Amino acid sequence: MTRWGAAFLERLELAGDEVVVDAGCGTGRVTELLLRRLPRGRVIAVDASQTMVEAARRRFAGDSRVRVVRQDLLRLEVEEPVDVIFSTATFHWIPDHAALFRRLAAALRPGGRLAAQCGGDGNVSRVREATRRTMREERFAAFFEGWEDNKLYADAEGTRRRLEDAGFERVETWLHEEPTTFRSVQHLTRYLEAIILRGHLLRLPEAERRPFARSVAEKIAAHDGPLLVDYVRLNMLAVRAPAR
């Protein structure tokens, strides 16, 4: 994930003195890269997770250029409108993109920029299909009664319209594929446990977690071609329109 954030950050032109919100900062790995581009600027690092916020605060302890804040992005508040909002691997966790984009627009100064990347239409479709099949198996089904997956993997055109409706102009949105390959089912199983299936595994007794992840990995491996997770990224660049 960090490598995608680093690559996307290269698209963002910065003078070095901006105030930037890192929306969904996690533990701050990409925030560190952002700070290198802001020798005279500041970062407001925002995340909804207390665990992530605590980790980011430890990472940036003593750095006056960074303020780490726990906030829900749908309720984002800043003391003064900022120059840039940057985000990677976060927006697909928020199903109401229309409300999200309105909130982000309100936090930007007129002419301020949004640069964001998240999971897009078709993201991890093999994993999702294999996971649904595994959840229905008799061994696991009872643990997933009432399960809802609220992530939104939006398409580029719908995202463009929602950004424009929220008050952005000069909007660019596009999808690109980032397939990630694995050496073996065992390697993929460990990755699924650590990254993609964490929420699912919390529903299971500890003894059932590895078998569940292994079953998902084996179903993915049954596809023809390389053993991979089929990531699709949704990219957004936009400018806050002047107040009318």
Beta strands, then each sheet from edge to edge (+ up, - down):
strand 1: 19-23
strand 2: 42-47
strand 3: 66-70
strand 4: 82-88
strand 5: 108-119
strand 6: 168-181
strand 7: 228-240
sheet 1: 3+ 2+ 1+ 4+ 5+ 7- 6+
end
